[in-house]
């Protein structure tokens, strides 16, 4: 039995820089239903929130008559049209490769659909390194609830207390805390204060986000949990 700590990665904004693609997919979706002028700043409010939960909020905000499942299908279709342009964050790829070579159990846990996860991983070549994943379609509740991380731990057959989560957003950091997992936070959007919410419960915080992320430092921190 593998006794090394498992590492569970968030996908969007953490492993891959897909947020601009999700923004464009959301903008096109809202435009189809008569909502124009959707801004990046508005999109940024939902970073770290699952696609379904995001669309539920936007549907109510803009009084869109279509059901959420229809909006999900439309947004997912737009995203998949754009997903070939997905790029992996270079230091994160190095981190995954380092963990994989050392034998750590690895998984992806995302609030996106299965098809979106598969497409992003394939487009970046990360699918060969990260074949285990859990999507929003596999659990009942999205982040900040812990469901997706707990499901990933079950797939890896690792106790939650032996898992480390890598996240870019506050709801994911909170989900890791609720799952009883430690967390490495690499903020996509900075929190209110460097040591305050939403990243206060992270065990290791790279305050400057991806430009500051150091794969070797992160690896040493995970290894110390062994």
C-alpha positions in Angstrom: 0.0 0.0 0.0 1.3 3.5 -0.9 2.0 5.4 2.3 3.1 8.6 0.6 0.8 11.7 0.8 -1.7 12.0 -2.0 -1.9 15.3 -3.9 -5.2 16.5 -5.3 -5.2 19.3 -7.8 -7.8 21.8 -8.7 -7.8 22.2 -12.5 -8.9 25.6 -13.7 -6.6 28.4 -12.7 -4.3 26.0 -10.9 -3.1 23.4 -13.3 -4.2 25.2 -16.5 -4.8 28.8 -17.3 -8.4 28.2 -18.5 -10.1 31.1 -16.8 -9.9 33.4 -19.9 -11.6 30.6 -21.9 -14.3 30.1 -19.3 -14.9 33.8 -19.3 -15.3 33.9 -23.0 -17.6 30.8 -22.9 -19.7 32.5 -20.2 -19.9 35.8 -22.2 -21.1 34.0 -25.3 -23.6 32.0 -23.3 -25.1 35.1 -21.7 -25.1 36.9 -25.0 -27.2 34.1 -26.5 -29.9 34.8 -23.9 -29.8 38.6 -24.4 -27.4 39.5 -21.7 -24.6 41.8 -23.0 -21.6 43.5 -21.4 -20.5 40.6 -19.1 -17.1 41.7 -17.9 -14.0 39.9 -16.7 -14.4 41.6 -13.3 -17.8 40.0 -13.0 -16.4 36.6 -14.1 -13.6 36.9 -11.5 -16.2 36.9 -8.7 -17.0 33.3 -9.6 -13.4 31.9 -9.8 -13.3 28.8 -7.7 -17.1 28.3 -7.8 -18.5 25.4 -9.8 -20.0 26.0 -13.2 -23.5 24.9 -12.2 -23.5 27.2 -9.1 -22.1 30.1 -11.2 -24.9 29.7 -13.8 -27.5 29.4 -11.1 -26.5 32.8 -9.7 -26.2 34.4 -13.1 -29.6 33.0 -14.2 -31.3 34.6 -11.2 -29.3 37.8 -11.5 -30.3 38.3 -15.1 -33.7 36.6 -14.9 -32.9 34.2 -17.7 -35.9 31.9 -18.4 -33.9 28.9 -19.6 -33.2 26.0 -17.1 -29.8 25.7 -15.6 -29.2 22.4 -17.4 -29.7 24.1 -20.7 -27.3 26.9 -19.8 -24.7 24.3 -18.6 -24.9 22.6 -22.0 -24.5 25.8 -23.9 -21.6 27.0 -21.9 -19.9 23.7 -22.0 -20.2 23.6 -25.8 -18.7 27.1 -26.1 -15.9 26.1 -23.7 -15.1 22.9 -25.7 -14.9 25.0 -28.8 -12.2 27.1 -27.2 -10.4 24.4 -25.1 -7.8 23.5 -27.7 -6.0 26.8 -26.7 -5.7 25.6 -23.0 -2.1 25.8 -21.7 -0.7 24.2 -18.6 1.0 26.4 -16.0 4.7 25.5 -16.5 5.7 25.3 -12.9 2.6 23.2 -12.1 3.6 20.8 -14.8 7.0 20.5 -13.2 5.4 19.9 -9.8 3.2 17.2 -11.2 6.1 15.5 -12.9 8.2 15.6 -9.7 5.3 14.1 -7.6 4.6 11.4 -10.2 8.3 10.4 -10.4 8.4 10.1 -6.6 5.3 7.9 -6.6 2.7 10.1 -4.9 -0.9 9.2 -5.6 -2.4 12.1 -7.8 -5.8 13.2 -8.8 -7.7 16.2 -10.2 -10.9 17.5 -8.5 -12.7 20.1 -10.4 -16.0 22.0 -10.5 -16.1 21.6 -14.3 -17.8 18.9 -16.4 -16.1 15.6 -17.2 -15.8 16.6 -20.9 -14.2 19.9 -20.0 -11.7 18.2 -17.7 -10.8 15.6 -20.3 -10.4 18.2 -23.0 -8.2 20.4 -20.9 -6.0 17.6 -19.7 -5.6 16.2 -23.2 -4.9 19.6 -24.8 -2.0 20.1 -22.3 -0.7 16.6 -22.3 -1.4 16.3 -18.6 -3.8 13.4 -19.2 -0.9 10.9 -19.2 0.2 12.2 -15.7 -3.2 12.7 -14.2 -5.6 9.9 -15.3 -7.7 10.1 -12.1 -10.2 12.9 -11.8 -13.5 13.9 -10.2 -15.9 16.3 -11.9 -18.8 18.4 -10.7 -21.1 15.8 -12.3 -19.7 13.1 -9.9 -20.7 14.8 -6.6 -23.8 16.4 -5.1 -22.3 19.7 -3.9 -19.7 22.0 -5.3 -16.9 23.8 -3.5 -16.7 25.2 -0.8 -18.3 21.9 0.2 -15.7 19.1 0.5 -17.5 16.5 -1.7 -15.2 16.6 -4.7 -12.0 16.3 -2.6 -13.4 13.4 -0.5 -14.5 11.6 -3.7 -10.9 12.0 -5.1 -9.5 10.5 -1.9 -11.8 7.5 -2.1 -10.7 6.9 -5.7 -7.1 7.0 -4.6 -7.9 4.8 -1.6 -6.1 7.4 0.6 -7.4 8.7 4.0 -8.4 12.4 3.7 -5.9 13.3 6.4 -3.1 12.0 4.1 -4.1 14.3 1.2 -2.8 17.7 0.2 -4.9 19.9 -2.0 -3.5 22.4 -4.5 -5.9 25.3 -5.1 -6.1 28.8 -6.6 -9.3 30.1 -5.0 -10.9 30.6 -1.6 -13.8 28.2 -2.1 -11.4 25.4 -2.9 -9.2 26.2 0.1 -12.3 26.1 2.3 -13.4 22.8 0.7 -10.0 21.3 1.5 -10.3 22.5 5.2 -13.7 20.9 5.5 -12.4 17.7 4.0 -9.7 17.5 6.6 -7.0 18.0 4.1 -4.0 20.4 4.1 -3.7 22.9 1.3 -1.2 24.6 -0.9 -2.8 27.9 -2.2 -1.6 29.6 -5.3 -4.1 32.5 -5.7 -5.4 33.3 -9.2 -7.0 36.4 -7.7 -5.4 37.9 -4.6 -7.3 37.8 -1.4 -8.2 40.9 0.7 -5.0 40.6 2.7 -2.0 38.3 2.3 -2.7 36.4 5.5 -6.4 36.9 5.7 -9.4 35.2 4.1 -9.9 33.4 1.8 -6.5 31.7 2.1 -5.9 31.8 5.8 -6.4 28.0 6.3 -3.8 27.1 3.7 -0.7 25.4 5.0 1.5 26.8 2.3 0.6 30.1 0.5 2.3 31.5 -2.6 1.0 35.0 -2.2 2.1 36.1 -5.6 0.2 33.3 -7.4 1.6 31.4 -10.4 4.6 33.8 -11.0 5.8 33.0 -7.4 5.0 29.3 -7.4 8.1 27.1 -6.8 7.7 23.4 -7.7 10.6 22.3 -5.6 9.6 24.2 -2.5 6.1 22.8 -2.9 7.4 19.3 -3.3 9.6 19.6 -0.2 6.6 20.8 1.8 4.4 17.8 0.6 7.3 15.4 1.3 7.5 16.7 4.8 3.9 15.4 5.4 5.2 11.8 4.8 
